[in-house]
Amino acid sequence: MSISIQKILGKIDQELQAAKNVSSASLVREKIYAIKTLCDLILEETETELPTEAEAAKFASDSPSGKLHVQQPRRMEMEDDANGESIFDF
């Protein structure tokens, strides 16, 4: 479920007005902390949005073949007196 940024901004405005109307320093801190949390929520939401089509096309054009090249592991070359691949083979 996604909450619109406009709703969050409205809640930030409500918290700001409430912070202006309280007289206790601890209550002001609570309201400011609530505002900070709401701001973090907006920033987190915008960071996790999916890339736009232009960004996706740019990413696809940056990779040369579009596929990831994975190098296969090579077998370890052994000396003549070695018995096998395991270090426990004597």
N, C-alpha and C positions, 0 to 999 in steps of 0.2 A: 504494500500500500504506500503510495507516494503522497506526501503532503506538499501542497503548492508553496512556493517561496513567498507568495503574497500573504498567505495565511500566517506563515512564520513571522514575516515582517510586521503584520498586524499584532501578533502576540508580543513581539519585541516592543512595539509602541505602547501597548497596554502595561507591560512591566516597567517601562521607562516612566510613564505617567504615575504609576504606583510608587516608584522609587522617589519621585519628586514630592509626593504627598506624605511620606512617612517621616517621622521625626527621629526615630531611633537609628543609630549608626549601624547596628547589627542587621536591622531590617533592610536598610539601604544596600548593605553588602549582599544580602540574600537576593534582592531584586537584580543587582548587577551581575551576580553569579548566574541567575536564570537567563539574563540577556546574553551572557557569554556562551552559555550552553546552547541557546537557540542559534547564535551566530556560528558556532562550531557545527551545528547540524546542517545549516545552509552550505557551509564550505565543504563538508564531507559529502553532501548530496551532489554538489556540482563536480567534485573530483571523480566520483564514481560513475558519472554518466557515460554512456557508450559514445565512442568517437563518431563524428559525423561522417557522411559518405565521402567527403573530400579528404578527410584525414585517413580514412580506410584505404582510399585509392592511392594516396601518397605512400602509405606504408607498404601496399602491395607493389608499387613501382620501385620502392627502395630495395626490395629483395630481388636478387638477380634471377632466380628461377622460380621463386615462390615456394620452393621446397627446402627443407632443412637437410643439409648433407651431414650424415653421421658416419664417422670413420669407424670401420669394423676393427675390433681388437685383433692384434697380431698374436700369434702363438709365440711363446717364449722359446728362443733357441737354446737347446741344452748341449752340454758338453757330452763327450762320449761316455763318461762314467756315470751319467745320470740315469735313474731307473724310470722316472715318469714325471707327470706334471705336478703331482702333489709334493709338498715339502716333507710329508710324512712317509713317502716311499724311500726306503733305504736300500 
